């Protein structure tokens, strides 16, 4: 019996020992400290903003203190004639500028529904002082020539001899190439049938003001089907506002401008006369009997076109415009920063992501590249011809782009972010651009020549924001972006 008793005692001791070991092992495992969960503080989404940036000029210089209406907002130009509006919604924004003593200007900016956040659109409006009126008598025995006498246009060439004197780098893009004039034959105006107040005391007070029309519209959208395709555009060689609006002529009278490029002409099919429709506010082709009114080059070297009443008219020349796909310029870093919080459980807050936004456009290859293109296309080194052609091309490009050349930089904040615990953050911002190619056809020395120049426009910024959160007990992590 004693041996059996001791057997049970021994067995019990062994069992207790095993149980004790197992209990201790389990207890030690439960006591291992677990890494704390990384602190999570939500980062808000970037604010949606679109930027409309513009300039108001006269004689090629910025006008300060001018009130500009953009949509429902009024803003005032700064000392350089610049204004800026930030919008949060897509849509069409009407832009209007009215300044005492100057012809008013208006256009529209369209921020398309598919426009990316933080896109920039630039626009320019050139103001011209109204020309003083000149008395024209209805019983005049000779033709009366009324010329532009606006103080804004004193430096604009009035004759072919004055053209081509400005070097390509000094060309002012937002002034007319040449002045418009009108010749009123004797007996062309009759008192009968005129609107009240136009004819008084057997005379009419007439003025001609040459100006640069505002862009018809400026938009962020380039449809995929239009990318890389040549689109025909008609751009004024010169436009003029004639007063009094609505004055009627018994017979058509001729408006004229000197040929802006001495020694070079344009194909007849590329020329047209347009007028500013007062009802629609749009430029439309002037017709007579269902046919386009002809623009001709007279013996004195001026382009002329007949008109039967006063409005705003433009003698235009057709060119083609080709716009490329939008590209991200990885070589143009506008902003960059990173933060490594992978070894800390506590979040880091209030990190400001900044970038230097680029807006505007400039010539590919600079003005020097344009001069080279002219020389290669025409096969000439005549400086007057090169100067006049450069002025023609630069003013065409201004009309296509909707603003003068030049790049501006603005410091902006993309977002203020938080980097969670056990997380890394990387941010980079790159410029986005499109290239516009302008092509024109001219006749030089009896031969048809084609000239093309290109410009690169900054369209916005490509924002790259990425976070990676790590599990402190395992390798690897999961990422996120905005």
C-alpha positions, 0 to 999 in steps of 0.5 A: 500500500505504501508503494502505491501511495508514493506512486500517486504522489509522484504522478501528481507532482509531475502533473502539477509541474507540467501544468505549471510550466504550461501556465508560465509559458502562456503567461509570459507570451501574454505579457509581451508589449504590443506596439501601439496603433499609429495615430490617425488624423484625417487630412481634408481633400484639397480645396477645388479652385480654378484661377482666371488671371488677366491683364488690361493694357493700352498702347502695350502697357498695363493699365492700373485702377481699371475695374474688370467684371468677371462673372458676378465679381468686380476686381481692380487691376494692379499697378501692372494692369493685372487682375486675378479671380479664383473660382470654385465652380466650372462654367462660363464667366463673362469678362467686361472692361469699361473705362471712361474715354476708351472703347469697351471690351468683353469676352468670356472664359469657359472652365469646362466640366472636365477641367482639373483642379488648380487649372489656370486660364489667362486672358488679356484685353487691350483698351484703346482711347476713342478717336476724336470726331471729324466733321463731314458735310453732306454737301462736300464737293470732294471725297473726305478721308477720315483717319484714326486719331486716337492717342492710343494709336499714335505710334502705329504705322499709317503707311507702308513706308512706316512698316517693318521698322520694329525689330522682332524682339520689340514687337508689341503683341496687343496693338494693331498692325496698322491704322484703318482709314475710310474714304467717303466720296462726295454725296455718299451720305444722305439725310433721309433714312438716318437714325435720329441725331446722326445728321444735324445741320447737314453734317455728320461727326465721324470717327475711326478708332483702330483697336485689337478685338478681345478674344472671342472666348477663352476656354480650358477645354480642348476636345480629344478629337481636336488635338493635333488637328489643324483648325482654321482661324480668322484673325484681324489684320486690323479692326476699327470702330466707326462712329456714329454707329448705324450711319448709312451710305447711299453707296458703299464706301471703302475702308482700308489698311496699308498692307502690313508686310511690304512685299508680301501678300496673302492669298485672296481666299484667305481674306475676309471682311467681318463686322461686330453684330450688335445683337449677338456681340459676335464677329460675323462675315459681312455679306452682300447678296449672299456672297462674302464681301471681297477684300482687295489689294489696291495699286497703292498697296492697301487692303480695301473693303466696301461697307454700307453702314457704320459698325465695327469692322475687321479686315481679317486673314485666315491662319490655322492653329494646331493644339497638342495633347496636354503633357506633364513636364517631369523636368519642371518641378513646381513643388516637392517635399516628403516626411518620414514618420514611419517609426513614430506612432504619433501623427505629425500635423499641419504640414503645408504643401506649397508649389510655384504655379506657372501661367502664361505662354511663350514661343518655342525657341524664343523670338530667335527661333521665329526669325529663323523660321521666317528666314528659312521659309522665305529664303530672305535676309531682308530686315524690313521683311523679317521685322514686318513678318515677325510683327504679323506672326506675334500679333496672330499668336496673341489672338490665338492664345488670348493673352500676351507672351510671358510666364508668371509665377505665383506661390500657392498652397496645394493643401495642409496635410497630416502624416499619420503614425507609422506613415511616410508622405511624398509630394511632388508637383509638375507643370502641365503644358500644351503646344500651339502651332500657328501656320500661315500662307503668304505669297512672296516673289510670286511664290506661295510660302508657308510659315509655322511657329509654335508656343508652349502654354502652361495649363496647370499643375499635376499634383502627386501626393502619396502616403504609405502606412507601415505595420510596426510588427510586419514589413511592408505597408499600404499606400494612399493618395489624393 
